[in-house]
Amino acid sequence: MTDKQYILSLDLGTTGNRAILFDRQGNVVGQTYQELTQHYPQPGWLEHDATEIWRDVKQATERVIADNQAQATEIAAIGLTVQRETCLLWDKTTGEPLHKAIVWQDRRTADLCDRLKAEGKAEVIQQKTGLVLDAYFSATKLAWLINWVKQNKPDLNWDNVMAGTIDTWALWNLTGKQVHATDVSNASRTMLMNLDTGNWDDSLLELFNIPRQIMPEIKPSMGMFGNSSSDLLGVEIPITAIFGDQQAALFAHGCDRPGLLKCTYGTGCFLVAQTGTQVTRSNNQLLSTVAWSTEKQTNYALEGAIFTTGAAIQWLRDGLKLITSAAETEALCNSVDNTNGVYFVPALSGLGAPHWDMKARGAFLGITGGVQREHMIRSVLEAIAYQVKEVVNAVNQDSANPVSLLKIDGGAAQNNFLMQFQADALGVPLERPVVLDATAQGAAFGAGLAVGFWDDYQKLISDRQIDRIFEPGKGQFLAQDNFAMWSKAVTRAKNWIE
């Protein structure tokens, strides 16, 4: 392996697709990024064009190699990390998607979830999968897609149909349409995998009318998935790690034993706590999920999934046009001492943990004549921190030992105002690494360890550089006092129809 210099990580996220080269020290050598088009066909619906995702993967991969004067022959392995729960159907003979992919934030199947709850299915689904019955997960989305295809393409031969999450779609294309597989961390987010067996659950497939033969094979997160087709880069490269994005970040932070947890500030916020090699069940609306696995062992986690955090900042930019870039929110928030009584509830796609309310909608409350743009922007950022506080409170209730340190990453973790306010609201320090692309880094670590590019996981973790520790400051008392009022605003947003 002496001629190998790099690991290639493909990070296929909700708002964009990224290719990153990592060197032997685990550092970023170079990266390319392509923003992904968001399609909103109806209120509460969100779709991605899977063909665009694959085109971005090809272009980003070629560009990152060229831009850094690297050679494809110098890449030891490829790691893949993806937005989870987003899913699609495609025709294996044409290679074309049968419909746009339905994104994890999409709420079109909320009524189906309500019907299943009324039929008493929620408890058995949670027992089998560790997940709360919600439109967030892939099962109801796949059921919707299957019904749509049956109605709109009645002559389709179902022997030619494949289903999968974005990792499955990317892997199938990367391997020249040879490998139809997923990893256990992504499979555990579909609401179709039995958490105890690690396989598709026949009774759940039947419940959602999903034919088993269209589903991918479930494999360990680290190990051989297949080789990239030589048509892609002129050489075959082993694909040796696939993680859901939040699990990849957990792996990058070195959270490999109980008591360690991280929060990724991306499109949503995802707080994940490692629970070791035993499935741990939550009493406080957290999800039980797979962290990652090898051939020898499976690690599990508890997760609080918050749907709208960075997406709310993007909405300020693209929807309300109150800002022109996410970066300017830091100075705007610091330009005022408080929100002037404004509270924002970021339920733009309903509420995730710990509420799991599909019908809640976003709201600004407390607006008076003196409120300015800066106050509203600050209320949005404070709401991000308060949502995380709700989940940390739930983790504390589920755990014998309260959270004493939060490891952070993701794009919004660059915002110093938000991170300081988060430390104040929680009353615990935050640890921010130099490399904020923890999802991509985790996939790279997994792929490199699987092929012997690296041989010491703990050394990789200890070599990661810390950029800054945010300690709770003088603002913590006010931040924690205002949390109670913000919680009242959330209750209003949940009951807005009544």
PyMOL commands that set and color helices and strands:
alter all, ss='L'
color gray80, all
select helices_A, chain A and resi 50-67+72-74+110-118+122-129+138-152+158-160+166-174+184-187+202-207+212-214+230-233+245-252+310-318+326-334+373-398+411-414+416-426+438-450+457-463+476-494
alter helices_A, ss='H'
color red, helices_A
select strands_A, chain A and resi 6-12+16-22+28-35+47-48+75-82+87-91+101-102+161-165+181-183+193-194+199-200+217-219+222-227+238-244+261-265+269-276+287-293+298-306+343-345+363-365+406-409+430-433+466-470
alter strands_A, ss='S'
color yellow, strands_A
deselect
rebuild
show_as cartoon
